[in-house]
Each structure stands twice: as structure tokens, then as C-alpha cells.
Amino acid sequence: MAAYLIRRLWQMIPTLLGVVLLVFFLFKYFGSDPAIILGGLNASPEQIESIREQLGLNKPVWEQLWIFIKQIVSFDWGKSWATNESVANLFATRLPATLTVTLPILILEVMLAIPFALAVATVRGSLTDRTVSISLLVYVILAQYLFAFRLGWFPVQGWTDSLATNLATYVPLPVFLALLVGVAPQTRLYRTFFLDELGQDYVRTARAKGMTEKTVLFRHVLRNAMIPILTNIALLLPGIFVGSFLIEVFFSIPGLGRELLLAVNRGDYPVIQAFAIYLAALTMTVNLVVDLLYKLVDPRVVLK
């Protein structure tokens, strides 16, 4: 296990380096000129050149790349070009709001989808089997109108410094909407995993030995289906993280998602680059953790 962990961590280095090079050269050669963006339409050539000098954009490419790598290693991304706020401080202050929304969505979606899928798999052909998913944007608009404007059960927008207040007042409606959209497709996916296991010989053998249906489902079927479920959760986490951005914008939640969209609109490259690198690192870390969980779920798995 230790040797596998060390080897995987070592393999992550060239992968992350490839992401760093891709992000750097995409912004360097395919993005708009930051000096022109910051200078505005009325900036003179002298002002634009002065901005390039301040940002270090007139230095050789290899020197700019080295500065970029040092920023990543030191977690010091400099300051936002648009707000002059430290990028590190921006992430530190916006991340709690994003996690307050995304963690309940992830936990509840998994906790609800697995038992729902197990139940649906045992009653194949039910009405739930034909559930149709609707766009999250449609749910957001309808829910804000019905539950906020008409019924007044939830505030449309808002956020405070109190975690308890946020969880009790501002988070329930966005989380409910995300679950309304996400649980159905996840349930259908997990259902296929359970149906595959229910068709295996060991299930028939367990039933022939007189085991109860509850024992067969939870001790055998659920455990053997956990590996593809864990794989899907690994793919799901970055998607939930990015998908929460739409929720943050519509509900005015001061998280990373809203900040990233503002950075894109303002051409704030340091913020966008930092987010791209952090998201890549998060994805690789989640994949590593899930690989280790395979061994915990099924001791027969050999980590190579």
C-alpha cells in the first residue's frame, strides 16, 4: 500500500506539470493581451507598455514560465488584476462558501441515490425507472418564483458569516434544487450497477442457501457494486464543484464559482489560472483517494 501510494504521488508530478504547461501556453498565446484588457479602449500605447512592464509580460517566455511555476509551488499567485486582492486570500475567503453548498450536495446525493437505486433495481420496470431529468436552470427559476416570491419560505439571495445561519436559511433551497436534478440520473446509473450484480451466480447461490433478501442486497450486492459507484463519485465531485457555480450566481453566494465567472468576464488571468491548476490537483487527489478506497471496499483488489 505504501509503495503504491508513493508511486502514484510520484506519477502525479509529470501529470500536473503537463497541466501547468498547457494552462500557461494557452493563456500566453491564445488568450487576449492582458495589458490591453486592463488598459481599456482609451489606453495609449505607452500606458499599455507600462502595464506589460508591471505584469512582467515583456520578459522572456521561459522566465515568465519559471515565475508561474514558483507561484504554484509557493501558493502565491500574486494579486488579482481587476480588484488588486491577493489571489491566495481570494481563494481562502471564497472557498468556505463554495464548500458549504457543494459538500451537502455531494453527501446527500450519494446517500439518497444509492438506496433509491437499490430499491429500484429490486422492482425493475417501475415508474421511477422512467424518470426524466430537467435542466437545473429551469428548476432554479421556478423554485425562486414559487418558494421565494410566492410562498416566502426561503430568501432568494443572501449570505452571512455564520455557518449555522447559512446552512439553515440560505443553503436548503439551492441544495434541494441540485438534488432534484442530480439524484435521478445517479439513481439510474447506480441501478444498472445493482442489476448487473443481481444477475450474478453468487446472488442465486446466496438465495438458494436461504439467506434473506436484505442480507443478499446489503452484504453482497451493495458491496460488490461499490467499486463502480466509487469510480462514479470520483468523476462526480469535480462536476458538482463546477456545477455549483450556476447556483452561486443565481443565489448570490460569495463562493469561488461566482468569483471565477467575474474573473472570466474581466479577463483576470491570475484567478483563472489558479483555479485551473487547483481543479486539476483536486481531480488527481480524488482519483488517488478513490483508488485507495477500492482496497478498503474489496480486499481482493490488488493495487499495482
C-alpha positions in Angstrom: 0.0 0.0 0.0 2.8 2.5 1.0 4.8 1.7 -2.2 1.7 2.1 -4.3 0.9 5.5 -2.7 4.4 6.8 -3.2 4.4 5.6 -6.8 1.1 7.3 -7.5 2.2 10.6 -5.9 5.3 10.5 -8.0 3.3 9.9 -11.1 1.1 12.9 -10.3 4.1 15.2 -10.7 4.5 14.9 -14.5 0.7 15.0 -15.0 0.4 18.2 -13.0 3.4 19.6 -14.9 1.7 18.9 -18.1 -1.4 20.8 -16.9 0.7 23.7 -15.8 2.4 23.9 -19.3 -1.0 23.6 -21.0 -2.5 26.4 -18.9 0.5 28.7 -19.3 0.8 28.4 -23.1 -3.0 28.6 -23.7 -3.2 31.9 -21.8 0.1 33.1 -23.2 -0.5 32.5 -26.9 -4.3 32.1 -27.3 -5.8 34.5 -24.8 -6.2 38.2 -25.2 -3.5 40.6 -24.2 -3.9 41.3 -20.5 -2.3 44.7 -20.9 -4.9 45.8 -23.4 -7.7 44.4 -21.3 -6.5 46.2 -18.2 -5.7 49.4 -20.0 -9.1 49.7 -21.7 -10.1 51.1 -25.0 -8.7 54.5 -24.3 -5.3 53.5 -23.1 -2.3 54.8 -25.1 0.5 52.6 -26.4 2.7 54.0 -23.6 0.2 53.0 -20.9 -0.2 49.5 -22.3 3.6 49.1 -22.4 3.8 50.3 -18.8 1.2 47.7 -17.8 3.2 45.0 -19.6 6.3 46.1 -17.6 4.4 45.9 -14.3 3.0 42.5 -15.0 6.3 41.1 -16.4 4.8 40.3 -19.8 7.8 41.8 -21.6 10.1 39.2 -20.1 11.3 36.1 -22.0 8.8 33.2 -22.1 11.0 30.9 -20.1 11.3 33.5 -17.3 7.6 34.0 -17.2 7.1 30.3 -17.0 9.5 30.0 -14.1 7.7 32.7 -12.3 4.4 30.9 -12.9 5.8 27.6 -11.5 7.2 29.4 -8.4 3.7 30.9 -7.8 2.2 27.4 -7.9 4.8 25.9 -5.6 4.6 28.8 -3.1 0.8 29.1 -3.4 1.4 32.8 -4.0 -0.4 33.8 -7.2 0.1 37.5 -6.7 -2.8 39.8 -6.9 -6.0 39.9 -8.9 -5.6 42.2 -11.9 -9.1 43.5 -11.5 -9.5 44.0 -7.8 -5.9 44.1 -6.6 -6.8 41.5 -3.9 -4.4 38.7 -3.2 -5.4 35.6 -5.2 -4.5 33.4 -2.2 -6.7 35.4 0.1 -9.5 35.4 -2.5 -9.5 31.6 -2.6 -9.2 31.3 1.2 -12.2 33.6 1.8 -14.5 32.3 -1.1 -13.8 28.6 -0.6 -15.8 28.1 2.6 -19.0 29.4 0.9 -18.5 27.0 -2.0 -17.9 24.1 0.3 -21.0 25.0 2.4 -23.0 24.4 -0.8 -21.1 21.6 -2.5 -20.5 19.2 0.4 -24.2 18.8 1.4 -25.0 18.3 -2.3 -22.3 15.6 -2.7 -23.1 13.8 0.6 -26.9 13.9 0.2 -26.8 12.9 -3.5 -24.7 9.8 -2.8 -26.7 8.9 0.4 -30.0 9.2 -1.5 -29.1 7.8 -4.9 -27.6 4.5 -3.5 -30.7 3.3 -1.5 -33.0 4.6 -4.2 -31.1 2.7 -6.9 -31.0 -0.4 -4.8 -34.8 -0.2 -4.3 -35.5 0.5 -8.0 -33.2 -2.4 -9.0 -35.4 -4.8 -7.0 -38.6 -3.5 -8.7 -37.4 -3.3 -12.2 -39.9 -1.6 -14.6 -41.4 0.8 -12.0 -42.4 4.4 -12.7 -39.1 5.6 -11.2 -37.4 3.7 -13.9 -38.7 6.2 -16.5 -37.9 9.4 -14.6 -36.8 12.3 -16.9 -34.3 14.9 -15.9 -34.9 18.6 -16.4 -32.3 21.4 -16.7 -31.1 22.9 -13.4 -31.7 26.4 -14.7 -35.4 25.7 -15.1 -35.7 24.4 -11.6 -33.8 27.5 -10.3 -36.2 29.9 -12.0 -39.3 28.0 -11.0 -38.2 27.4 -7.4 -37.2 31.0 -6.8 -40.6 32.2 -8.1 -42.6 29.6 -6.1 -40.8 29.1 -2.8 -39.3 32.6 -2.5 -41.6 35.1 -4.2 -44.9 33.4 -3.9 -44.6 31.4 -0.6 -41.8 33.3 1.0 -40.3 30.1 2.5 -36.7 30.9 1.5 -34.8 34.0 0.7 -33.9 34.4 -2.9 -30.4 35.7 -2.2 -28.1 36.3 0.7 -25.2 35.1 2.8 -23.7 35.7 6.2 -20.5 35.0 8.1 -22.4 32.4 10.3 -22.2 28.8 9.1 -25.3 27.8 11.0 -27.3 30.6 9.6 -26.2 29.8 6.1 -27.0 26.1 6.4 -30.4 26.8 8.0 -31.5 29.7 5.8 -29.6 30.2 2.5 -28.4 26.7 1.6 -31.5 24.5 1.8 -33.2 25.8 -1.4 -30.0 25.6 -3.6 -29.1 22.1 -2.3 -32.7 20.9 -2.8 -32.6 22.1 -6.4 -29.3 20.4 -7.1 -30.6 17.2 -5.6 -33.8 17.4 -7.6 -31.7 17.5 -10.8 -28.8 15.2 -9.8 -30.4 12.3 -7.8 -32.5 10.9 -10.7 -29.6 10.3 -13.2 -27.4 9.0 -10.4 -30.1 6.7 -9.3 -30.5 5.3 -12.8 -26.7 4.8 -13.2 -26.4 3.0 -9.8 -29.4 0.9 -10.7 -27.5 -0.6 -13.7 -24.6 -1.5 -11.3 -27.0 -3.2 -8.9 -28.8 -5.0 -11.8 -25.5 -6.4 -13.1 -24.7 -7.8 -9.6 -28.3 -9.2 -9.1 -27.8 -11.2 -12.3 -24.6 -12.9 -11.0 -24.4 -16.5 -9.9 -23.4 -15.7 -6.4 -26.7 -14.0 -5.8 -28.7 -17.1 -6.9 -26.4 -19.2 -4.7 -26.9 -17.0 -1.7 -30.7 -17.1 -2.1 -30.6 -20.9 -2.6 -28.8 -21.2 0.8 -31.7 -19.5 2.4 -30.3 -16.0 3.0 -32.8 -13.2 3.4 -33.2 -10.7 0.6 -31.9 -8.0 3.0 -28.7 -9.9 3.6 -28.2 -10.6 -0.1 -28.7 -7.0 -1.1 -26.6 -5.2 1.6 -23.9 -7.8 2.4 -23.2 -9.0 -1.2 -24.8 -6.9 -3.9 -24.1 -3.5 -2.4 -20.5 -4.3 -1.5 -19.7 -5.7 -5.0 -21.3 -2.7 -6.7 -19.4 -0.2 -4.6 -16.3 -0.1 -6.9 -18.1 1.3 -10.0 -20.1 3.6 -7.6 -16.8 4.9 -6.1 -15.5 5.5 -9.6 -18.6 7.5 -10.5 -18.3 9.5 -7.3 -14.7 10.4 -8.3 -16.0 11.7 -11.6 -18.9 13.4 -9.9 -17.0 15.5 -7.4 -15.3 17.9 -9.9 -18.6 18.2 -11.7 -20.6 19.1 -8.6 -17.8 21.6 -7.7 -18.1 23.3 -11.1 -21.9 22.9 -11.3 -22.4 24.8 -8.1 -21.1 27.9 -9.9 -24.5 28.4 -11.5 -26.2 28.1 -8.1 -23.7 30.7 -6.6 -24.5 33.2 -9.4 -28.3 32.9 -9.2 -28.4 32.9 -5.4 -25.6 35.5 -4.9 -23.5 33.1 -2.8 -20.0 34.6 -2.5 -18.1 31.5 -3.4 -15.4 30.5 -5.9 -17.9 30.0 -8.7 -19.2 33.5 -8.8 -15.7 34.8 -8.4 -14.4 32.7 -11.3 -17.2 33.9 -13.6 -16.4 37.5 -12.7 -12.7 36.8 -13.4 -13.6 35.4 -16.9 -15.7 38.4 -17.7 -12.9 40.8 -16.6 -10.0 38.8 -18.1 -8.5 38.3 -14.7 -5.9 35.7 -15.7 -4.2 35.1 -12.3 -7.5 34.0 -10.8 -8.5 31.8 -13.8 -5.1 30.2 -13.9 -5.0 29.5 -10.2 -8.5 27.9 -10.4 -7.5 25.7 -13.3 -4.4 24.4 -11.5 -6.3 23.8 -8.2 -9.1 21.9 -10.0 -6.6 19.7 -11.8 -4.8 18.9 -8.5 -8.2 18.3 -6.8 -9.2 15.8 -9.5 -5.9 13.9 -9.3 -6.2 13.8 -5.5 -9.7 12.5 -5.6 -8.8 9.8 -8.0 -5.9 8.7 -5.8 -8.2 8.5 -2.7 -10.8 6.5 -4.6 -8.1 4.0 -5.7 -7.2 3.5 -2.1 -10.9 3.1 -1.2 -11.1 0.2 -3.7 -8.8 -1.8 -1.5 -10.9 -1.0 1.6 -14.2 -1.9 -0.1 -12.9 -5.1 -1.7 -9.7 -6.7 -0.1 -9.3 -8.8 -3.3 -8.3 -5.7 -5.2 -4.6 -5.6 -5.9 -3.0 -2.1 -6.1 -0.2 -2.1 -8.7 
